[in-house]
Amino acid sequence: MYDIKALYEAESVEHAVALLVEHPEAQIIAGGSDILVKMREGKCAGKELVSIYGLDEMRGVSFEADGAIRIGSLTSFSHITGDPIIQEHIRVLGEAVDMVGGPQIRNIGTIGGNTCNGVTSADSASTLFAWDAVVEITGPEGVRRIPIQDFYIRAGVVDLKPGELQTAILIPKKAYEGYQGHYMKYAMRNAMDIATTGCSVNVKLSEDKKVMEDVRIAYGVAGPVPMRASGTEAAVKGRTVSGENVKTFAGAVLEDIRPRDSFRASKEFRQHIAVVLAERALRESIRLAGGEVDE
Amino acid sequence: MYVGKNVPRVDARDKVLGRTKYTDDLCDKSAYIARVLHSTIAHGRVVSVDTSEAEKIPGVVKIFTCFDVKEKHYFPTAGHPWSTDPDHQDVADRLVLTEEVRFYGDDIGAVVAEDEIAAAKALRAIRVEYEEYPFVLDVQEAMRDGAPRIHKNYPHNILKHTGTRRGNYEEAIKEPGLTKVEGWYDTPTVQHCHIENFICYAEMEGGRITVTASTQIPHIIRRIVGQALGIEWGRVRVVKPYIGGGFGNKQDALYEPLCAWLCMQLGGHLVKLDVPREDTFVSNRVRHAIRSHIISWVRPDGTYAARKLEAFSDQGAYASHGHSIAAKGAGAFSQLYPCDNIEVDAYTVFTNKPVAGAMRGYGIPQAMWAVEAHTEDVAARMGMDPVEFRRRNLMPVGYVDAFSRNELYDDTFNQCLDKAMEAIDYKRKYKEYQNQTGDIRRGIGVAVFWYNTAVWPISLETSSCRMVLNQDGSLQVQLGETEIGQGADTAYTQMTADVLGVPLENVHVVSCQDTDVTPFGTGAYASRQTYTAGFSIRQTALLLKERILKYAGGLTRMPVYNLDIVEGVIVRTTDGRRLMTLGELSTEALYSLKDSRHLTAESTSQIKSNAYSFGCTIAEVEVDIPMCKVKLLDIVNAHDAGTLINPALAEAQVHGGMSMGIGYGMSERLIFDEKTGRPLNNNLLDYKLSTFMDHPRLKAVFVENAEPTSAFGTKALGEPPACSVAPAIRNAVYQATGVAVNEAPVNPHNLFRRFQEEGLL
C-alpha cells in the first residue's frame, strides 16, 4: 500500500507538461523504482504523481540527423544493454546500466529516472558524464538541451524547472566516434548493490594506437554529484600509451575527486579505490581501443 | 523403504504454484493494522508521548503508549522449554511496551489503524519526549566500572558469567619448551534475513484469544502470551501456518504478546502486526556478536599443553536467549580440541543494542570463527600443515562428554576432512598456492566445526505424535515439531511410511500446528526436529500398527504374529498372501456393525540423549589485494549427520547454511552510529546479505555413520552447515596473503585496514 494522493497518467509529452503545470506539487513517476521506495519510507508520502510511463515516444535508442545517439528517457536499463546502437557505439553504457540492482529493477528502471534522481551513485551517470552527454528537457517553453554536468545542480537536485521533464539523453557524434571505454563499479557485493565508487574511463587513440589523443574520466560517489576528473584527463591527454602514463593518470585522480566519509565507506578507502579503478579502467579502455600498454 | 530416498518435498508443488498460505494470506481483510512506535534514543526514559496530532489522522483507531500498560506482566521471550525450577527459568525482563528505553528501536508505543497508510502517517506524527541516559555499545566497555547500567540487578551489565576449569592451567604453562600463541577474534552483529518478515494477528472469541503467527515454536508462544497478558495459558491458542523461514529469529516471542495485548485492549477485534524489514533488523533479534580471546600453549610436537578462552557475548538490551549462546560456544572450545589444562570464562553482557537471540548455529559460528582462526594461527606458528595439525588435536574416537554423555562413535572428523579434501582437490591447490606474490593471489583454507543435536540434558526434550487412520487406509500425522522450510514434513512422511508400511502418498502430515489440537511439542530449534520427532513417530507408528494388526487378526482369524503391513496391504507373512488392503480394513473398522473402531494412536517420547554432529568446510579464494576484494572460487562442506532421511533435502539444507556462512564470513554486519546508537544499515541495500552472484557452485558431501542413539540413525543438520564456512574463508585468505583477518567479516573495509597494517598496500 502506497500513500499516493492522486495519480495522473500522461498521454503525450505535451499532456505530461500540462499535467505538471496544473499540479505543481506533483512528482513525476516513470518506472517507480526510486519514487515508490521513497514513498514507502515516508519521504514522498501523500504526494500527487504524474505518470509518464505510458509514453512510448520517450522510449528507445535512435540516431539524430547529426549522428548523435538519442536515448529516450523512458528507455529501461535492460533495453539499453541489449540495444544494437548502444552495443556498437557506446557499449560501455550498456555494461554500466547492466550493473544496476537486479534483473527486475533493470527491466523497470529508466535512464531518465536514474539521472533525474540526482544521486551521485547512479550507475549510468558517470558514463554519461564521461561521454559528454547532453540532456534534453521539455517544458512549457519548449525544448532545451544542456550538458549533463549542468543538469546536476547538487545532491538530489537537477535542473528541471516547474512543468519540465527530461525527454532524452543524447551522445553527440564527436563524443563517441573513435572512443572506447570501460566502466568499473566498486560495490560490496556482485549484485543488488549501490556503488561505493564508480569510475568510467574512455580513450581515443591515434591511428597507430601509440598516443592517447583524448582521455575522459568520470566518477560516481567521488563527490556530491557525478563528476569529471578534468585535471586527470589533462595530465595524460596527447601522451603516449605507456605504463608510466597510466600510473600518472591514476595518481592524478586524488587532486580531482572529493569523496567523503560515510557509514558505507571511509574517505580514505574510497580514495584508494578511485586510484585503482582509474588505472584498471584506463588499461581496459586502451585494450578495447586496440592499444597495448608497455610496462 | 522411503528413508534414504530423494522423494520430492511434500509441500513443493503448492509452494512453487504460489498456493501455499502464509500468515498474511490467512488474515481476514477486516483486520486493524498495528505498527510499533520505536524509541529514537539508545538509553533513557520516556517522559511523555504527544499523540494529539496522530489521533486526528483519518483511519487511526487508537494509539497506545507505554503509559497505557497498567498491569506490568514481565515476561521472558526465549523459545526455550519452560522450566518448573525457578532457577532455570529464562529472565523475565520484557513488557509489551516499555517506558525504560534500553536500545535505539525499543518498543514504546503502538498505533492501531484501519489501514497501513493511516498507521504509517500516525507513527510519523507522534512526538516523544525523553530523559536521556549515557549508553554503551561495546561489550567490554559495558563491563567497565562506571559504565551505564542497563538493568538494575546486573552489576557491570553482566547477565551471566560461567567459568570452566580443567586440570591446572597455571602449572601447565610452566612446562619447558612451550610456544604461546594468543589472539583476539571478533564476530559481528548479524540478522537472520528470512524472506518472510515476522507477522502475526490476534483475535478473540468466547473469552479466548487466538494468535496466528509466523513462528517456529507455537506451543512455547502460547505459554509466553499467557505470561505476558497475565491470563491462563489455556485461554491462548496459537496457530502456526507455513512460514517463510525463521533461522532462530522466530524461536523467540517477538510481537505475539504485543499483538495479543492490543487485540484485548480493543475488545478482541482482529489486529494484524506485520513488521517492516527495517524493524526486523532492529527490533526482532540478532546474532550475538562475540569477542573471543584465546591463548594456547603448544608443545614442539604440536600438541596442546594448556589453553584459555575468554568470550564476551553481546546480549544487547534484553536477556532473550541470554547466556545459552556463549555457554554453547564455550563448550565447543573445550571439546573440539580436548586439552588436559583448560580455563574458560564466558560472559554475556548487556549493551544498548538490538536484542540478541537464537540464530542458526547458536553460538557455534562465533566460537568456530575464533577457534578455527586461532587453530590456523597456531599451525602456522608451529610450521605445521593446517590439516595435519587439526588431525593431531581433534576430539578422538570414543570421546565421551562428562555432562551430556555425548559420544563420538566414529572417525567422523578424519572421514569428513578426507571427503572434503578430495571433493575440492585440496592437496594440489594447497601446495600450488604456497608463497605467492603479486596483486592477485589464491588460497585454500580449512575449518572444522563442533555441534550437538538438541538440548538434552540442559532442557527438556519431548515429542508427541498423533496418527489417525482414514477410511482409505491413508493417515494424518500430527506433531509439535514444525516445518519451517527445512523439509521436516517430508522427512516425517518418509519415516511414518516406513514404520507403518504404507505408501508415501498415503501419509498426510498436518503441516499447520494449532495448539488447540496439535500434540504438545516445543518446536523448531537446536537442529532437533528430525532427531526428536523420529522417536515419537516410530513409537506412535508402532502403536498404530499393533492396533491395526490386532484388528486385522480379528477380521482374518489369523494370529497377529503372522501378519504385517506392506505398502498398505495386510500380508500373511507365512506365505506372503495379500489378505486385504489397509483401506478395506479401515473402512470395515469404522463402519462395522460388530466391532466399530477409530484406529488412531498418540504417544509422547521423552528423549534423554543427544548426538554430536560434526563436519568441516574447505574454501578456495582469489584475493585482489589492491581492490581489497575476495572472490570465493570454490567451497565444499562435509557433514556426518548420521543416516540421511532425504539426501536431496539434506544437500539443499547444507547449501542454505553455506550461503548464510558466506555472508557471515564475507559481507554481513549490522553497524551502529557511535554518537547515537542508531542502527545505520537496517535495510537489504546497506546490510550486505550475499547474493547468488557472490556464490560459487556450492558443494555438499556426506559421511553417513548411523547415529546409534537415534530412532532413524539421523542427527543434526539444520544449523551445522553455517558453522565452519566463515573461518574456512578467513583461513583461505590467510594462505593467499599471509594476512590474518581476525575481525569478521572479511569484507573490503577490514581487508583495506589489514593490508595497510601489514604493508601490502
Interface residues (C-beta under 8 A of the other chain):
Chain A: M1 Y2 D3 G42 A45 G46 G102 Y186 M188 R189 N190 A191 M192 D193 I194 T196 F263 R264 A265 S266 E268 F269 H272 I273 V276
Chain B: D115 E116 I117 A120 K121 R124 P626 M627 C628 S667 I671 D673 L680 N681 L684 L685 D686 K688 S690 T691 F692 M693 D694 N747 P748 H749 F752 L761
